[in-house]
């Protein structure tokens, strides 16, 4: 097998046996990847869960409930609120957070629906247009000084950015979620971790929590404790993705999970309209995954 060397950053290229490769020419992955490769935690590192939803989209907890839960039931240093196609949940959380002396810090963001799939826009606080090509969304996030992280990559259970797109955007994306306990992500965590060994983006863990019980079930470790420290670590690609305690789905109950599933199906159509959402699926068919 030829040796593959990855050079990360803007305009990243790949070399195999002395031959210059474009990002889309990275060899395809095959075979399952053991989850244990992204497990393991460091006791002295900061902990962040940057993939949490509220009742402003398809989460089942409102903002005060969520912040109180994080304060009393977790040891997270930072949380990120990223409702689907809606910044209001993050802004409401920031306002609520400012009223009390919480021990953790808060990152505002949005889980934006691009044509190619979902993208976490982190460290942003302005509304952002959805259902556009990924390139345009990434440009807008960076214009706000934010970071672009790909959640549940290559999952076939939810609208996700695929392998070919990840290869093509390796110089523009800031991070990739490789540890997530949500059902949608578990089917592709191993593949995401394997691909990122070639792409060398910052690796993140996130819960994709829609229930309080799931918050912190996967998280990101980084040097420091503050949101500014975390942003520097993502930019420097020194973060570490970690699996936490597994979610006890039985304690949540089938009825609650069914309610949340319906809310999830309706989240983007509710925010963007049924017609534009349907047309975006048609456009996606004609774009490479």
Residue pairs with C-beta under 8 A, 6 or more apart in sequence:
2 16
2 17
3 16
3 17
4 14
4 15
4 16
4 26
4 27
4 198
5 14
5 15
5 16
6 12
6 14
6 198
6 199
6 200
7 13
7 14
7 15
8 170
8 171
8 199
8 200
8 201
8 237
9 171
10 171
10 172
11 171
12 23
12 170
12 171
12 199
13 20
13 21
13 22
13 23
14 20
14 21
14 22
14 23
14 25
14 26
14 198
15 21
16 27
23 167
23 168
23 169
23 170
23 171
24 164
24 167
24 168
25 167
26 167
26 195
26 198
26 199
28 163
29 163
29 191
29 194
29 195
32 190
33 189
33 190
33 191
33 193
33 194
34 190
35 189
35 190
35 243
37 190
37 193
38 178
38 179
38 189
38 193
38 203
38 205
38 241
38 242
38 243
39 179
39 242
39 243
40 240
40 242
41 221
41 242
42 221
42 240
45 221
45 222
45 223
45 240
46 77
46 78
46 221
46 222
46 223
46 224
46 225
46 226
46 229
46 230
47 75
47 76
47 77
47 78
47 216
47 219
47 220
47 221
47 242
48 76
48 77
48 78
48 79
48 80
48 107
48 219
48 220
48 221
48 222
48 230
49 74
49 76
49 78
49 79
49 80
49 205
49 206
49 207
49 209
49 215
49 216
49 218
49 219
49 220
50 78
50 79
50 80
50 82
50 107
50 109
50 120
50 122
50 149
50 204
50 206
50 220
51 80
51 82
51 111
51 120
51 151
51 177
51 180
51 206
51 207
51 208
51 209
52 59
52 66
52 79
52 80
52 81
52 82
52 206
52 207
52 209
52 215
53 59
53 81
53 82
53 83
53 84
53 89
53 111
53 208
53 209
53 210
54 61
54 62
54 63
54 66
54 81
54 83
54 89
54 92
54 93
55 61
55 62
55 63
55 89
56 63
56 83
56 86
56 88
56 89
56 92
57 83
57 84
57 85
57 86
57 89
57 111
57 263
57 267
57 271
58 83
58 84
58 210
58 260
58 263
58 264
58 266
58 267
59 66
59 83
59 89
59 209
59 210
59 211
59 260
60 210
60 211
60 212
60 256
60 259
60 260
60 263
61 69
61 211
61 212
63 81
63 89
63 92
63 93
63 96
64 96
65 212
66 81
66 93
66 212
66 215
67 93
67 96
67 97
67 100
67 102
69 212
69 215
70 76
70 79
70 102
70 104
70 215
70 216
71 102
71 103
71 104
73 212
73 215
74 215
74 216
75 216
76 104
76 215
76 216
76 219
77 104
77 105
77 225
77 226
78 104
78 105
78 106
78 107
78 226
78 227
78 230
79 104
79 105
79 106
79 107
79 215
80 106
80 107
80 108
80 109
80 120
80 122
80 206
81 89
81 90
81 93
81 106
81 107
81 108
81 109
82 90
82 109
82 110
82 111
82 120
82 121
82 122
83 89
83 90
83 110
83 111
84 110
84 111
84 113
84 118
84 267
84 268
84 271
85 110
85 111
85 112
85 113
85 130
85 267
85 268
85 271
85 272
86 110
86 271
87 108
87 109
87 110
87 124
87 125
87 126
87 127
87 128
90 108
90 109
90 110
90 125
91 108
91 125
93 106
93 108
94 106
94 108
94 125
97 106
105 226
105 227
106 227
107 122
107 123
107 227
107 230
108 123
108 124
108 125
109 120
109 121
109 122
109 123
109 124
109 146
110 120
110 121
110 124
110 127
110 128
111 118
111 119
111 120
111 121
111 151
112 118
112 119
112 120
112 121
112 128
112 130
112 137
112 141
113 130
113 131
113 159
113 268
113 272
113 277
113 280
114 130
114 131
114 132
114 133
114 134
114 136
114 137
114 161
115 131
115 132
115 133
115 134
115 280
115 283
115 284
115 287
116 133
116 134
116 161
116 162
116 165
116 284
116 287
116 289
117 134
117 150
117 153
117 159
117 160
117 161
117 162
117 165
118 150
118 151
118 152
118 158
118 159
118 160
118 161
119 134
119 137
119 138
119 141
119 148
119 149
119 150
119 151
119 161
120 148
120 149
120 150
120 151
120 177
120 206
121 128
121 137
121 140
121 141
121 144
121 146
121 147
121 148
122 146
122 147
122 148
122 149
123 144
123 145
123 146
123 147
123 227
123 231
124 141
124 144
124 145
124 146
125 144
126 144
128 137
128 140
128 141
129 137
129 140
130 137
130 268
130 271
130 272
131 272
131 276
131 277
131 279
131 280
133 287
134 161
134 165
134 169
135 169
135 172
137 148
138 148
138 169
138 172
138 173
141 147
141 148
142 148
147 174
147 175
147 231
147 234
147 235
148 172
148 173
148 174
148 175
149 173
149 174
149 175
149 176
149 177
149 202
149 204
149 234
150 161
150 166
150 173
150 175
150 176
150 177
151 160
151 177
151 180
151 185
151 206
151 208
152 158
152 160
152 177
152 180
152 182
152 184
152 185
152 188
152 208
153 160
153 161
153 162
153 163
153 166
153 176
153 177
153 178
153 188
153 192
153 195
154 160
154 161
154 162
154 163
154 166
154 188
154 191
154 192
154 195
155 184
155 185
155 187
155 188
156 187
156 188
157 183
157 184
157 187
158 184
158 264
159 268
160 184
160 188
161 289
162 288
162 289
163 191
163 195
163 289
164 288
164 289
165 288
165 289
166 173
166 176
166 195
166 199
167 199
168 288
170 199
170 201
173 201
174 201
174 202
174 234
174 235
175 201
175 202
175 203
175 204
175 234
175 237
175 239
176 192
176 195
176 196
176 199
176 201
176 202
176 203
176 204
177 185
177 192
177 204
177 205
177 206
177 241
178 189
178 192
178 193
178 196
178 203
178 204
178 205
178 241
179 189
179 193
179 203
179 204
179 205
179 206
179 218
179 219
179 241
179 242
179 243
180 186
180 189
180 205
180 206
180 207
180 208
180 218
181 207
181 208
181 214
181 217
181 218
181 243
181 244
181 246
181 247
182 207
182 208
182 209
182 210
182 214
184 208
185 208
193 203
193 241
196 203
200 237
201 237
202 233
202 234
202 235
202 236
202 237
202 238
202 239
203 220
203 239
203 240
203 241
204 220
204 234
204 239
204 241
205 218
205 219
205 220
205 221
205 240
205 241
205 242
205 243
205 244
206 218
206 219
206 220
207 214
207 215
207 216
207 217
207 218
207 219
207 244
208 214
209 215
209 216
209 217
210 260
210 263
210 264
211 247
211 252
211 256
211 260
213 247
213 248
213 251
213 252
214 247
216 244
216 245
217 243
217 244
217 245
217 246
217 247
218 241
218 242
218 243
218 244
219 242
219 244
220 230
220 239
220 240
220 241
220 242
221 239
221 240
221 241
221 242
222 229
222 230
222 233
222 234
222 238
222 239
222 240
223 229
223 233
223 238
224 230
224 232
224 233
230 239
233 239
249 257
268 277
269 277
